[in-house]
Amino acid sequence: MRVDGRQPDQLRPVKMEAGVAKFAEGSCLIEMGDTHMYVTATVEDRVPPFMKGQGSGWVTAEYSMLPRSGRQRNQRDANRGPNGRSMEIQRLIGRSLRAVVDMERMGERTITIDCDAIRADGGTRTAAITAAYVATYQAMQWMVSQRMIKQVLLKEPLAAISVGIVRGQELLDLCYEEDSKAETDMNIVMTGSGRFVEIQGTAESEPFGADALGKMLALGKKGVLELVELQKQALGI
């Protein structure tokens, strides 16, 4: 039995609410157990210098954990300087979204995804990606209403989930207590059609074999497909 009573292939209770930020073009508040992420999408009529003149758009992301979102207070990034973990996560979020956004048809516009952890109990990066898809979809709907684009330029749904091995058992959606004791920790970013965008996996103690990898990927796919259905419900599509 897991620390919170879940089955090995069971997600934590998930709640997604779209449109929570009054002034943002797109937004989503996601709660996965005790991990809560507040995500907004901002549309701007500009692109980075390296994209100028190409007629294509860009998607980028920023990520941060608010002080006391976790068990100990962390300093704000503005006070402590560049944070390697935050930079790695925001690059992952940006890469993930760019995999499913048709940027060539966006025009020279940028969608910036801001992801802030309000409460952190494991899986903040995967929750951020899942909510970022909802926020981006809403931003695209706003762009359609403003006649910037003719249709939502998302090729297919995108979500992410953590998996791992704890005490020899493959588990889906690790909470912090499980993640901190995991023999293997893995994050899976996947599309609604079951295609992988990114897999981040590390053996923290004992190496894992192909059989365990297959089980974790299967768990990840199950979790992602469940999250995709919840994304659709949140968006009303």
Salt bridges, closest charged atoms under 4 A:
ASP4 OD2 - ARG6 NE 2.78
GLU31 OE1 - HIS36 NE2 3.97
ASP34 OD1 - ARG119 NH1 3.29
GLU44 OE1 - ARG46 NH2 3.05
ASP45 OD1 - ARG109 NE 3.08
ASP77 OD1 - ARG80 NH2 2.90
GLU88 OE1 - ARG125 NH1 2.98
ASP102 OD2 - ARG105 NH1 3.44
ASP121 OD1 - ARG71 NH2 3.22
GLU156 OE2 - ARG195 NH2 2.64
ASP173 OD2 - ARG6 NH1 3.93
ASP173 OD1 - ARG12 NH2 2.95
GLU177 OE2 - LYS181 NZ 3.55
GLU178 OE2 - ARG2 NE 2.80
GLU178 OE1 - ARG6 NH2 3.46
GLU198 OE2 - ARG95 NH2 2.75
ASP211 OD2 - LYS215 NZ 3.48
GLU226 OE2 - LYS222 NZ 2.55
GLU229 OE2 - LYS232 NZ 3.62
